[in-house]
Amino acid sequence: MKIGLIQYNPEWEDKLKNQEKLNYLLSQEKREESILIFPEMTLTGFTMKASSFAEALNGESFNYFSSVAEKNNAHVFAGIIESAGSQFYNSLLHIDPKGKLKSVYRKIHPFSYSTEDKHYLKGKETVITNLNDWNIGLSICYDLRFPELYRYYGKARTELIIVIANWPDTRIEHWRTLLKARAIENQCYVAGVNRVGNDPKLKYNGCSSLFDPMGKEIISSSDKETILTADININYVKEVRAKLPFLNDITLI
């Protein structure tokens, strides 16, 4: 199965311009990916203005990504600011190739260092979505620092874990190291999609990456807008787990 990681430089808090940027990036060549993954808060950047940009699950951003999924005949994973009544969440949507919403993950660990926890509620549920025979665990940015979430996904035998992010360059080695660790300890593919460019406070250099179940980095890129593509094989996950059955010995204390 072919996977695509969309690394780009979003215009700050400008959904329309970002739709235009992504349309251009996606149109540069014929798309053949089964999965397209976009960064955290894809169309706004990592804004704390939740009330200004939040949307219902059938809002503008969903409609845009639904059209992307249909046009490219791909499963789309993208970040939005979700409104649920008067409450706001940093959310990750899974939209199928028919443009239908399949799963919603709400970020469990808001980034308190940047006051995200003051503007967004914590999600309360892990989410494993599926795509054909693949079980896919969903997560967002700061979640990556908390292995307990990923051990749940490992114990549930997910074959792919997705992490969408706005992870700054000053801590990018943490990003790379933790992605690799999550792949090794859970014996699965881990796809991490980060942005590039600047927002009003921070600089981002991407380093979107895909690691295999043995911790080998398959693709990675820094400091440019690009779509990284690679093939992933569910049988390889099964082979690694059969040869090295470490997950059978998990004891959650």
C-alpha positions as a Python dict, from the first residue, in 0.01 Angstrom:
ca = {
    (1, 'M'): (0, 0, 0),
    (2, 'K'): (135, 341, -92),
    (3, 'I'): (134, 616, 169),
    (4, 'G'): (183, 990, 118),
    (5, 'L'): (306, 1238, 379),
    (6, 'I'): (214, 1598, 291),
    (7, 'Q'): (472, 1837, 439),
    (8, 'Y'): (393, 2200, 368),
    (9, 'N'): (415, 2559, 495),
    (10, 'P'): (66, 2679, 596),
    (11, 'E'): (-28, 3044, 576),
    (12, 'W'): (-102, 3156, 932),
    (13, 'E'): (-473, 3131, 1013),
    (14, 'D'): (-582, 3144, 648),
    (15, 'K'): (-791, 2842, 553),
    (16, 'L'): (-866, 2952, 197),
    (17, 'K'): (-503, 3021, 101),
    (18, 'N'): (-402, 2691, 255),
    (19, 'Q'): (-660, 2503, 53),
    (20, 'E'): (-515, 2667, -257),
    (21, 'K'): (-158, 2577, -153),
    (22, 'L'): (-251, 2215, -92),
    (23, 'N'): (-443, 2189, -419),
    (24, 'Y'): (-135, 2310, -603),
    (25, 'L'): (96, 2070, -418),
    (26, 'L'): (-134, 1774, -478),
    (27, 'S'): (-175, 1857, -848),
    (28, 'Q'): (195, 1845, -938),
    (29, 'E'): (174, 1481, -1038),
    (30, 'K'): (-79, 1202, -1061),
    (31, 'R'): (-160, 1076, -715),
    (32, 'E'): (-139, 702, -658),
    (33, 'E'): (-136, 688, -278),
    (34, 'S'): (-397, 494, -81),
    (35, 'I'): (-333, 718, 221),
    (36, 'L'): (-266, 1093, 231),
    (37, 'I'): (-164, 1241, 568),
    (38, 'F'): (-157, 1614, 648),
    (39, 'P'): (-6, 1803, 947),
    (40, 'E'): (-178, 1902, 1271),
    (41, 'M'): (-434, 2186, 1242),
    (42, 'T'): (-377, 2154, 869),
    (43, 'L'): (-549, 2469, 743),
    (44, 'T'): (-468, 2716, 1025),
    (45, 'G'): (-134, 2639, 1182),
    (46, 'F'): (-105, 2584, 1557),
    (47, 'T'): (-332, 2869, 1665),
    (48, 'M'): (-476, 2917, 2010),
    (49, 'K'): (-775, 3110, 1867),
    (50, 'A'): (-1001, 2809, 1902),
    (51, 'S'): (-1328, 2999, 1903),
    (52, 'S'): (-1236, 3188, 1583),
    (53, 'F'): (-1149, 2882, 1375),
    (54, 'A'): (-1342, 2592, 1526),
    (55, 'E'): (-1586, 2400, 1305),
    (56, 'A'): (-1841, 2127, 1335),
    (57, 'L'): (-1750, 1791, 1187),
    (58, 'N'): (-1950, 1872, 874),
    (59, 'G'): (-1792, 2216, 831),
    (60, 'E'): (-1572, 2385, 573),
    (61, 'S'): (-1254, 2194, 652),
    (62, 'F'): (-1427, 1857, 647),
    (63, 'N'): (-1588, 1942, 313),
    (64, 'Y'): (-1249, 2040, 171),
    (65, 'F'): (-1073, 1722, 285),
    (66, 'S'): (-1371, 1515, 176),
    (67, 'S'): (-1326, 1651, -176),
    (68, 'V'): (-952, 1577, -160),
    (69, 'A'): (-1027, 1217, -62),
    (70, 'E'): (-1278, 1173, -346),
    (71, 'K'): (-1063, 1344, -608),
    (72, 'N'): (-757, 1135, -523),
    (73, 'N'): (-943, 813, -440),
    (74, 'A'): (-751, 803, -113),
    (75, 'H'): (-801, 780, 260),
    (76, 'V'): (-727, 1124, 405),
    (77, 'F'): (-597, 1196, 755),
    (78, 'A'): (-606, 1568, 840),
    (79, 'G'): (-618, 1799, 1140),
    (80, 'I'): (-896, 2043, 1223),
    (81, 'I'): (-1011, 2258, 1514),
    (82, 'E'): (-1335, 2090, 1614),
    (83, 'S'): (-1627, 2258, 1786),
    (84, 'A'): (-1860, 2047, 1995),
    (85, 'G'): (-2113, 2292, 2128),
    (86, 'S'): (-1913, 2547, 2327),
    (87, 'Q'): (-1615, 2312, 2359),
    (88, 'F'): (-1311, 2289, 2131),
    (89, 'Y'): (-1080, 2004, 2041),
    (90, 'N'): (-760, 1962, 1842),
    (91, 'S'): (-881, 1676, 1624),
    (92, 'L'): (-763, 1432, 1358),
    (93, 'L'): (-1013, 1316, 1094),
    (94, 'H'): (-1004, 997, 890),
    (95, 'I'): (-1205, 1040, 570),
    (96, 'D'): (-1251, 750, 328),
    (97, 'P'): (-1216, 766, -55),
    (98, 'K'): (-1590, 826, -91),
    (99, 'G'): (-1554, 1141, 116),
    (100, 'K'): (-1725, 997, 424),
    (101, 'L'): (-1604, 1060, 778),
    (102, 'K'): (-1477, 732, 919),
    (103, 'S'): (-1311, 824, 1251),
    (104, 'V'): (-1233, 1123, 1473),
    (105, 'Y'): (-947, 1135, 1723),
    (106, 'R'): (-931, 1419, 1978),
    (107, 'K'): (-583, 1499, 2107),
    (108, 'I'): (-545, 1341, 2450),
    (109, 'H'): (-244, 1548, 2558),
    (110, 'P'): (-286, 1923, 2491),
    (111, 'F'): (53, 2098, 2500),
    (112, 'S'): (44, 2284, 2832),
    (113, 'Y'): (382, 2450, 2769),
    (114, 'S'): (215, 2657, 2496),
    (115, 'T'): (-116, 2694, 2693),
    (116, 'E'): (-299, 2465, 2450),
    (117, 'D'): (-471, 2311, 2751),
    (118, 'K'): (-629, 2650, 2825),
    (119, 'H'): (-797, 2665, 2484),
    (120, 'Y'): (-867, 2301, 2394),
    (121, 'L'): (-1019, 2018, 2595),
    (122, 'K'): (-843, 1686, 2637),
    (123, 'G'): (-970, 1399, 2430),
    (124, 'K'): (-1066, 1098, 2640),
    (125, 'E'): (-1050, 808, 2397),
    (126, 'T'): (-785, 628, 2198),
    (127, 'V'): (-893, 567, 1839),
    (128, 'I'): (-805, 274, 1617),
    (129, 'T'): (-945, 313, 1270),
    (130, 'N'): (-920, 63, 988),
    (131, 'L'): (-841, 54, 620),
    (132, 'N'): (-889, -279, 448),
    (133, 'D'): (-685, -519, 666),
    (134, 'W'): (-488, -243, 838),
    (135, 'N'): (-557, -129, 1194),
    (136, 'I'): (-433, 227, 1241),
    (137, 'G'): (-373, 409, 1570),
    (138, 'L'): (-424, 786, 1567),
    (139, 'S'): (-233, 1053, 1761),
    (140, 'I'): (-134, 1420, 1750),
    (141, 'C'): (199, 1593, 1817),
    (142, 'Y'): (259, 1621, 2196),
    (143, 'D'): (98, 1277, 2239),
    (144, 'L'): (427, 1140, 2106),
    (145, 'R'): (600, 1212, 2438),
    (146, 'F'): (368, 974, 2626),
    (147, 'P'): (444, 610, 2542),
    (148, 'E'): (147, 481, 2741),
    (149, 'L'): (-87, 577, 2457),
    (150, 'Y'): (123, 392, 2203),
    (151, 'R'): (157, 83, 2421),
    (152, 'Y'): (-220, 59, 2403),
    (153, 'Y'): (-194, 65, 2025),
    (154, 'G'): (84, -193, 2035),
    (155, 'K'): (-114, -422, 2262),
    (156, 'A'): (-407, -388, 2023),
    (157, 'R'): (-172, -491, 1740),
    (158, 'T'): (-211, -187, 1518),
    (159, 'E'): (2, -218, 1206),
    (160, 'L'): (38, 157, 1148),
    (161, 'I'): (46, 453, 1385),
    (162, 'I'): (-9, 806, 1253),
    (163, 'V'): (125, 1118, 1426),
    (164, 'I'): (34, 1459, 1282),
    (165, 'A'): (221, 1756, 1423),
    (166, 'N'): (338, 2116, 1440),
    (167, 'W'): (674, 2030, 1602),
    (168, 'P'): (933, 2314, 1617),
    (169, 'D'): (1290, 2280, 1495),
    (170, 'T'): (1443, 2347, 1839),
    (171, 'R'): (1322, 2005, 1956),
    (172, 'I'): (1326, 1819, 1625),
    (173, 'E'): (1569, 1550, 1746),
    (174, 'H'): (1311, 1457, 2010),
    (175, 'W'): (1056, 1417, 1729),
    (176, 'R'): (1281, 1192, 1523),
    (177, 'T'): (1394, 982, 1818),
    (178, 'L'): (1046, 933, 1959),
    (179, 'L'): (896, 836, 1623),
    (180, 'K'): (1165, 572, 1586),
    (181, 'A'): (1113, 450, 1942),
    (182, 'R'): (736, 417, 1893),
    (183, 'A'): (799, 204, 1582),
    (184, 'I'): (1051, -23, 1754),
    (185, 'E'): (861, -78, 2077),
    (186, 'N'): (529, -148, 1901),
    (187, 'Q'): (672, -331, 1600),
    (188, 'C'): (471, -137, 1347),
    (189, 'Y'): (503, 138, 1088),
    (190, 'V'): (496, 490, 1230),
    (191, 'A'): (420, 785, 1001),
    (192, 'G'): (496, 1128, 1142),
    (193, 'V'): (385, 1433, 941),
    (194, 'N'): (514, 1775, 1044),
    (195, 'R'): (496, 2121, 886),
    (196, 'V'): (772, 2354, 761),
    (197, 'G'): (806, 2734, 767),
    (198, 'N'): (732, 2985, 1041),
    (199, 'D'): (440, 3096, 1252),
    (200, 'P'): (442, 3414, 1466),
    (201, 'K'): (647, 3243, 1738),
    (202, 'L'): (824, 2936, 1605),
    (203, 'K'): (1020, 2787, 1315),
    (204, 'Y'): (950, 2441, 1175),
    (205, 'N'): (1180, 2226, 961),
    (206, 'G'): (952, 1930, 897),
    (207, 'C'): (1147, 1606, 919),
    (208, 'S'): (827, 1422, 831),
    (209, 'S'): (928, 1058, 844),
    (210, 'L'): (815, 700, 804),
    (211, 'F'): (972, 426, 1016),
    (212, 'D'): (924, 53, 968),
    (213, 'P'): (861, -207, 1244),
    (214, 'M'): (1236, -255, 1299),
    (215, 'G'): (1295, 118, 1339),
    (216, 'K'): (1445, 174, 995),
    (217, 'E'): (1371, 517, 851),
    (218, 'I'): (1218, 464, 508),
    (219, 'I'): (1162, 826, 404),
    (220, 'S'): (1227, 1168, 555),
    (221, 'S'): (1260, 1528, 438),
    (222, 'S'): (1341, 1860, 600),
    (223, 'D'): (1303, 2230, 520),
    (224, 'K'): (1085, 2203, 210),
    (225, 'E'): (730, 2156, 94),
    (226, 'T'): (696, 1808, -49),
    (227, 'I'): (486, 1494, -65),
    (228, 'L'): (687, 1197, 57),
    (229, 'T'): (569, 860, -71),
    (230, 'A'): (657, 502, 15),
    (231, 'D'): (510, 153, 6),
    (232, 'I'): (421, -21, 330),
    (233, 'N'): (353, -393, 364),
    (234, 'I'): (129, -541, 630),
    (235, 'N'): (294, -881, 587),
    (236, 'Y'): (624, -733, 699),
    (237, 'V'): (462, -623, 1026),
    (238, 'K'): (334, -976, 1078),
    (239, 'E'): (674, -1127, 994),
    (240, 'V'): (857, -907, 1244),
    (241, 'R'): (605, -980, 1518),
    (242, 'A'): (620, -1354, 1450),
    (243, 'K'): (1000, -1364, 1444),
    (244, 'L'): (1040, -1138, 1748),
    (245, 'P'): (720, -1185, 1954),
    (246, 'F'): (801, -914, 2207),
    (247, 'L'): (447, -778, 2219),
    (248, 'N'): (331, -1103, 2377),
    (249, 'D'): (529, -1012, 2689),
    (250, 'I'): (377, -670, 2758),
    (251, 'T'): (279, -629, 3122),
    (252, 'L'): (96, -302, 3183),
    (253, 'I'): (150, -208, 3547),
}
